[in-house]
Amino acid sequence: MNVAQIMKERMSFSFEVFPPKQDKPVEPLLDTLDHLYKFKPDFVSCTYGAGGTNAGRNVEICKAIKDSGKTIPVTHFTCIGNSKEKIKRELQNYLDIGVDHILALRGDYPKGWEGTRGDFNYANELVEFIKVHFPQFTIAIAGDPEKHVECHSFDEDISHLRVKQDCGGDYIMTQLCHDVDQFQWWRDRLIESGITLPIDVGVMPVLAKDPTIRMAVSNGSGIPRDLAEVIGRYGENPEDFKKAGIEYTVKQIYKYMNAGIDGLHIYSLNKWEDVAKIVNKSGIRKMHN
């Protein structure tokens, strides 16, 4: 079964990791993956640096996930700096190593860039290209419950998502969203707009004050009152903040599950110990040796 089929049958469970930089060893991430596999995730996604800066390490990690035989690897892939011929070569390479799930993105512009400098300017063009030339792939598309920062309105943003669906997207992976009520409002709007794909919700663990604020703000995401209270009460004490943040994340997972989500995707931040605490405390997945 592919990931989209899993989500149509039950709630999927998964993690995101990011590849090490070129000059860093890969072993710490492989160790993290070995610990995450104990929760039997349905898939593990691996990010892809802006402009494909870390594409080589992405391939290396996706191959390691596939070769482990433990779960499905899902690669990120962007339009940034990519010609059609280069995309064809790279997608064939993924298929050759057994990777047939992909999150198709426009990608963030590298500093100083004003366009993609590639053959495609938008994610829907990449989705359509993959669907036509590489139908073997299960394609995830990105959705933002709080609206993409570059869109002027929810109508515009949701229209773009509808186009990505109609071009061949198989399921939606969301940007981080701490506000579950906002997510439910957004999901209702998607249904009204004719978007019927299963939705995999990205949950960003709350572990440290500054990164929590930075990641929310940089993505145009709100900080709800209950999270603001955690920041205000524990923000100057890293140890207490992490404890309160883990509790907050567990409660957020419960809220999402009660909202009837199709999939739960935890951004691991390559920190298996903290993520294991969250998963164990929530009781949603049992660790297997």
N, C-alpha and C positions, 0 to 999 in steps of 0.2 A: 504493500500500500504506500502511496505517496502521501506527503504531509497534508495536502488538501483533502484527500479521502479520509485520513485519520480524523481531521477536524469535523468532518460531516458525520462521523460516527460517535465521537466523544471529544472531551476537552483534551487537546494535546498539551504536552509539557516539554519545555526546551530551554536551552541556555544560549547566550551569545558570548563569544570570546574574541579577542583581537590578537593579531600576530605580533610577535616581537619585532623590534626594529632590526635592520640588516646586521648591525654590529653586536646584537645581543644573542645569547644562546637560546635555543628552542626548548631545552630540557625542562625549565620551570613550567612552561605552558603545557607540555606533555604530561607532567606530573599533575597539574591542575585538572587536565582532561580526565586522567585516570580516576581522580576523586569524583568528578562530576558524573562519569559513566555509572558510578554506583547507584545513582538515582534513576537509572534506566530512562534517560530522556528520549523523546521521540526523534529529536534532531538537535544538532548543535550548529549554529550559524557562526561564520567567521567573517569579520569586517575586512575592509579593503581600503587602503590609505587614499587620501585625496589625490586625485590625478593618477591613481594607480601606483603611487610611490612605494607601496609595500606589496604589490601584486605577487611577487615571487614568494614571499613568506606566506601569503594567503594560500597559494596553491600547495605549498609544503604542508600547511596545517590541515587543509581540507583533505589532502591525500592521507595524512596520518589518521584523521578521524575515520575516513573510509576504510583504511587498512586495519583499523582496530576491530572492525566488525561489530562494534557496540551500538552504533546509531547512524542516522542519515546526516551527512554533511550538507550544509546549505551555504553556498558562497555568496558574498555581496559582489556586485559588478556595476560599474558606472560608465557613463558616456564620456567622462572627462578625458580628452586627449586621444580618444579611440576612433580609428578609421574602421570602416566596414570590414576590410581585409584583416586588420589586426583582431577585431572582435571575433571573426570567423575562426582564426587560428587559436585564439585563447579559449573559446567555447569548445572547440573540438578537443583541445588539450584536457579540459575538465572532463569531458565525456570519456576520453581515453583512460583517465585514472578512476573512473567510476562515479564522478560527481555529476548528478543530473537534477539538482535543485539549485535555484538561483534567485536572489533578490535583485531585481533590475531597478537601478537608480539613475537619476541624472547625475547625482553627486554634487558635493560642495565645490565651488570654484576655488582653486588654489589662490593664495594671496597674489593680488595684482592682475588676476584674470577677470575678464568681463563676459566670457562665453566658455563653451566646453572645449573649443579648439579641436573638435572631432566632427565626425559625419552626422552625429545626432545631437540636437539641442535639448530634447526632452525625453523623459523616461518612457513615455508611451511609444516613441519611435523605436527605442531599444526593445521594448516588450514585443512589438509587432515583428521586428526583425528576428528575434529569437524564436517566436512562435512559427514563423514561416520557414526559417532555415534550419532550426534545431528543435523540432516538435517534441523531442525526447525530454526536454526540460520541463519540470514543474516550476512555474514562475510566481514568485511572490512580488507584490507591489507595495510601496510604502504609503501609509496613511497617517494623517496627523489629527488627532481628536481636538487639538486646540488651534488648528489651522497652520499651514506652512507660513513661515515668517515673510516670505516674498509675495504671498497672495494678499490681495486687497480685501477679500471678503470670503466668507465660508462658501457662498454660492460658487465663486470662482474655483476655490480649492476642491470642493466636492465634484464639480464638473470635470476637473482634470482627473480625479480619481475614477469617475465613470468612464472616461475615455481610456484609461489604462486597463480597466476591467474589460471593456469592449474590444481592446486590441489583443487580449489573450491572457491577462493576469488570472491566476488560479486561486490566490488567497491574498489577504491583506496583512501586512505586519505593521504595527503602529509605532510611532515615535513615543518616547516616554510621556506619560500623563499621570500626574499624581491625583488629579481631580476625577474621581469615578463618576460623579454626577454629570460632569461635562462629557465624559466618554459616552454615557448612556444617551445624552441629548444628541451627540454627534452620530451615534449608531442609528438612532431613529431617523435622523436626516438622511443618512445613506439609504436606508430602506425606502424612504419617500422618493429618493432620486433614482431608484431602480438598481441600486448596487446590492447584489445578493451574495457576494463572496464571503466565505468564513473569515473571521477576524482574529488574528493572533495578537494579543495585547502585550506590549513591552513594559516590563516592570523594572524600574531603576532602584536598586537597593539604596536606602538612606544610611550611609556609613560615616560620613564626615561632613562638617558644616560647609566649608568653602566649595568643595566639588558639587555638593547637592545644589547649592545656589547657582553656581556657574553653569552646570549642565542644564538646569531648568531655564535660566535666563537666555542662554545661547540658543536654545531651541524655541524660544518664544512660549515656553510653558509656564503656567501659573504655579504659585506656591499656596496651596489651600491653608485655611486658618489653622487646622490641626497640625500641619507640618510647620507652619510659622511658629506655633507655640513650642514645638520641640526645639526649633532653632533658637528661639528666645530664651527658653529655660535652660538648655544644656549646651548651647553653642560655644561657650568658653571652656568647656571641659570635654576634651575629645573622647575619653573613655566612657563617660556618662552619655555623651551624645550618641556614640555607636550603639550602646545598649538600648537607648530610647528609639534610635533609628531602626534597629532590627525589629523591635516591637511594632513600630509604625508600619514597616514594610509587611510584616505578617498580617496586620489588620487590613492593609490595603489589598493584599492577596485575597483575603476573605470577602472583602467588598466586591472585588472583581468577579470572583466565583459566584457570588450571589446575584450578580448582574447577568449571569448566564453567558459568559464569554466562550468562544470556540477554542481558544488556545491561550496558554500562559507562557510567556517568553521572558526569562529572567536574564538581565544583563549581568554577567558574572564579574565583570571588571577584572577578570583573571585572578580573582580572590576566592578560592574554593572554600576556605575555612568559614568566612563570613556568610557566604551563600549557603553552605551546608547548615549553618545555624538557622537561617531563615527557613529553609525547606523543612528541616526537622521540627522546628517549633510550630510551623503551620500544619504539620501532619499530612500534607497533601501527597507526599511521595515517601516511600520507605526506602532507606538505604540498603543496597544489596552488596554483599561481598563477592 
